[in-house]
Amino acid sequence: MSKQQVVTIKGTKDGLILRLDDQCAYLDLLEELGKKAQDPGLEGAVEVQIHTGSRYCSDQAAKEIIQVVQSAGHLRVSKIQSDVITMEECNRRVQEQQSETYIGIVRSGQEVHAKGDLVVIGDVNPNGHVSAAGSIYILGRLKGKAHAGNAGNREAVIAASWLEATHLMIADQMETMTDELAILSEHPEMECAYLHTNGFIAIDRLQDLRLLRPGLSTFKGGS
């Protein structure tokens, strides 16, 4: 029976991908990784991505793996990818998938925040500010500022019954509703804002949201 490879190397146009066996002993992994890194067949400066699979790696273990790979001198680790997430990351994702509801008017100078999606049943007045780690849905007039995906979620959207915001922000991208952007919204009723593939915020009809962001829907019923 052939011995399973502890470290599998795959070449790409961007460098090397090292896939590490997630079942073997950690010390055996480091030993084999050191041998692979010193292989004379790997010549020249090379970018390396490391995939650890289902093996959980602490910060210390990640540092040791990087040190072993880069000990060859010509290899540089650019990324470590794992299929395992920490409890903190798991809790953050759970929070972002939940929604919070605010009923009432968000007045000038008032701020409303949510750890997941935010649903506002009411208007957001000029200089009112709403923000959420997930998406924002306004069942009323959005005339103030809205920041969706404030923890970095670029798939988040901002939807409103009447979209007249002064500032829109999704993840780290912000747009001021200048005349140039407002012309996209001649009829601001039932519209949504989202990050286009070009990296800028775009505005479209709310009816198209299911096509723009099919992953937002988790409802399994209906026909």
C-alpha positions as CSV (number, residue, x, y, z in Angstrom):
1,M,0.0,0.0,0.0
2,S,1.5,3.3,-1.0
3,K,2.0,5.9,1.7
4,Q,-0.2,8.9,1.5
5,Q,1.6,12.1,0.7
6,V,1.8,14.4,3.7
7,V,2.6,17.5,1.5
8,T,1.2,17.8,-2.0
9,I,2.7,20.5,-4.3
10,K,0.7,22.1,-7.1
11,G,2.2,24.7,-9.5
12,T,0.1,27.6,-10.7
13,K,0.9,30.7,-12.8
14,D,1.0,32.7,-9.5
15,G,3.4,30.3,-7.7
16,L,3.0,27.1,-5.6
17,I,0.1,25.7,-3.6
18,L,1.1,23.4,-0.7
19,R,-1.7,21.2,0.5
20,L,-1.0,19.7,3.9
21,D,-2.4,16.4,5.1
22,D,-4.8,17.2,8.0
23,Q,-4.7,13.7,9.6
24,C,-1.0,13.0,10.1
25,A,0.9,14.0,13.3
26,Y,1.9,17.6,13.4
27,L,5.6,16.9,13.9
28,D,5.6,14.5,10.9
29,L,4.0,17.3,8.9
30,L,6.7,19.8,9.8
31,E,9.5,17.3,9.0
32,E,8.0,16.5,5.6
33,L,7.4,20.2,4.9
34,G,11.1,21.0,5.7
35,K,12.2,18.3,3.2
36,K,9.9,19.7,0.5
37,A,11.0,23.2,1.0
38,Q,14.7,22.2,0.6
39,D,14.0,20.3,-2.6
40,P,16.6,21.4,-5.2
41,G,13.9,21.2,-7.9
42,L,12.2,24.3,-6.4
43,E,14.5,27.0,-7.8
44,G,14.1,30.8,-7.9
45,A,11.9,33.1,-5.8
46,V,8.4,31.5,-5.5
47,E,5.2,32.7,-3.9
48,V,3.6,30.0,-1.8
49,Q,0.0,29.5,-0.6
50,I,-0.5,26.9,2.1
51,H,-3.8,25.0,2.5
52,T,-4.2,23.3,5.9
53,G,-7.5,21.6,5.2
54,S,-9.4,20.6,8.3
55,R,-6.4,20.9,10.6
56,Y,-6.8,23.7,13.1
57,C,-3.6,25.8,13.3
58,S,-3.0,28.1,16.2
59,D,-1.1,31.4,15.6
60,Q,2.0,29.7,16.9
61,A,1.6,26.7,14.6
62,A,1.0,28.9,11.6
63,K,4.2,30.8,12.4
64,E,6.1,27.5,12.6
65,I,4.8,26.3,9.3
66,I,5.7,29.6,7.6
67,Q,9.2,29.5,9.2
68,V,9.8,26.0,7.9
69,V,8.7,26.8,4.4
70,Q,10.7,30.1,4.2
71,S,13.8,28.5,5.7
72,A,14.8,27.6,2.1
73,G,15.3,31.3,1.5
74,H,13.7,31.4,-1.9
75,L,10.1,30.6,-0.9
76,R,7.8,33.2,0.5
77,V,4.4,32.4,2.0
78,S,1.7,34.8,0.8
79,K,-1.3,33.1,2.3
80,I,-2.4,30.3,4.7
81,Q,-5.9,29.0,4.1
82,S,-7.9,26.7,6.4
83,D,-11.3,25.1,6.3
84,V,-11.6,25.5,10.1
85,I,-13.0,28.7,11.6
86,T,-12.6,29.8,15.2
87,M,-15.5,30.1,17.7
88,E,-15.2,33.9,17.5
89,E,-15.5,33.8,13.7
90,C,-18.5,31.3,13.9
91,N,-20.3,33.6,16.4
92,R,-19.6,36.6,14.2
93,R,-21.2,34.8,11.1
94,V,-24.2,33.8,13.2
95,Q,-24.7,37.4,14.3
96,E,-24.4,38.7,10.8
97,Q,-27.1,36.3,9.6
98,Q,-29.6,37.5,12.2
99,S,-31.7,40.6,11.8
100,E,-32.8,43.4,14.1
101,T,-35.8,45.6,13.6
102,Y,-36.2,49.3,14.5
103,I,-39.7,50.8,14.4
104,G,-39.9,54.5,14.3
105,I,-38.2,57.6,12.7
106,V,-34.5,57.8,12.7
107,R,-34.2,61.5,13.4
108,S,-31.4,64.0,12.5
109,G,-28.3,63.3,14.5
110,Q,-29.6,59.9,15.6
111,E,-27.6,56.7,14.9
112,V,-29.0,53.1,14.7
113,H,-26.6,50.1,14.5
114,A,-27.1,46.4,14.0
115,K,-24.7,43.4,14.3
116,G,-26.6,41.6,11.5
117,D,-29.2,42.8,9.0
118,L,-31.1,46.0,10.0
119,V,-34.8,46.5,9.2
120,V,-36.1,50.0,9.7
121,I,-39.9,50.4,9.7
122,G,-40.0,54.2,9.3
123,D,-38.1,57.0,7.7
124,V,-34.4,57.9,8.1
125,N,-34.4,61.7,8.1
126,P,-31.5,63.9,6.7
127,N,-28.4,63.5,9.0
128,G,-29.9,60.4,10.5
129,H,-27.4,57.4,10.3
130,V,-28.1,53.7,10.0
131,S,-25.4,51.0,9.8
132,A,-25.3,47.2,9.9
133,A,-22.8,44.4,9.5
134,G,-25.3,42.9,7.1
135,S,-27.8,44.5,4.7
136,I,-30.1,47.4,5.5
137,Y,-33.8,47.4,4.5
138,I,-35.8,50.7,5.0
139,L,-39.6,50.4,4.9
140,G,-39.9,54.1,4.4
141,R,-37.8,57.0,3.1
142,L,-34.1,56.9,3.3
143,K,-32.9,60.5,3.3
144,G,-29.9,60.3,5.6
145,K,-26.8,58.1,5.7
146,A,-26.7,54.3,5.4
147,H,-23.7,52.0,5.8
148,A,-24.2,48.3,5.1
149,G,-21.6,45.6,5.5
150,N,-19.7,47.7,8.0
151,A,-17.5,44.7,9.0
152,G,-16.4,44.1,5.4
153,N,-19.3,42.3,3.8
154,R,-19.2,43.4,0.2
155,E,-22.3,41.4,-0.6
156,A,-24.5,43.5,1.6
157,V,-27.2,45.7,0.1
158,I,-29.2,48.8,1.0
159,A,-32.9,48.7,0.0
160,A,-35.5,51.3,0.6
161,S,-39.1,52.1,-0.2
162,W,-37.9,55.5,-1.2
163,L,-34.1,56.0,-1.8
164,E,-33.0,59.6,-1.4
165,A,-29.9,59.1,0.8
166,T,-27.2,61.7,1.1
167,H,-24.5,59.1,1.6
168,L,-24.4,55.4,0.8
169,M,-21.6,53.1,2.0
170,I,-21.1,49.4,1.5
171,A,-18.1,47.7,3.2
172,D,-15.3,50.3,2.6
173,Q,-16.8,51.9,-0.6
174,M,-18.7,55.2,-0.1
175,E,-20.8,57.2,-2.6
176,T,-22.1,60.7,-2.1
177,M,-25.5,61.1,-3.8
178,T,-24.4,63.7,-6.2
179,D,-26.4,64.7,-9.3
180,E,-24.4,62.2,-11.3
181,L,-25.4,59.3,-9.1
182,A,-28.9,60.6,-8.5
183,I,-29.7,60.6,-12.2
184,L,-29.6,56.8,-12.0
185,S,-32.5,57.1,-9.7
186,E,-35.1,59.3,-11.5
187,H,-37.8,57.3,-9.7
188,P,-36.4,56.5,-6.3
189,E,-39.3,54.3,-5.3
190,M,-38.5,50.7,-4.4
191,E,-34.7,50.7,-5.2
192,C,-31.6,49.1,-3.8
193,A,-27.9,49.9,-3.8
194,Y,-25.2,47.3,-4.1
195,L,-21.5,46.9,-4.9
196,H,-21.1,46.4,-8.7
197,T,-18.4,44.1,-10.1
198,N,-16.6,47.3,-11.1
199,G,-16.1,48.1,-7.4
200,F,-18.5,51.0,-7.3
201,I,-21.9,51.4,-5.7
202,A,-24.8,51.0,-8.2
203,I,-28.5,51.5,-7.8
204,D,-31.1,49.3,-9.3
205,R,-34.8,48.3,-9.0
206,L,-35.7,46.4,-5.9
207,Q,-37.3,43.8,-8.0
208,D,-33.9,42.9,-9.4
209,L,-32.4,42.2,-6.0
210,R,-33.1,38.5,-6.2
211,L,-31.0,38.3,-9.3
212,L,-28.2,40.7,-8.1
213,R,-27.8,38.9,-4.7
214,P,-29.4,35.4,-5.0
215,G,-27.5,34.3,-1.8
216,L,-29.5,36.8,0.4
217,S,-32.6,34.5,0.2
218,T,-32.8,31.6,2.7
219,F,-36.5,30.9,2.4
220,K,-37.1,27.4,1.1
221,G,-40.8,27.3,0.7
222,G,-43.2,28.6,-1.9
223,S,-43.9,27.4,-5.4
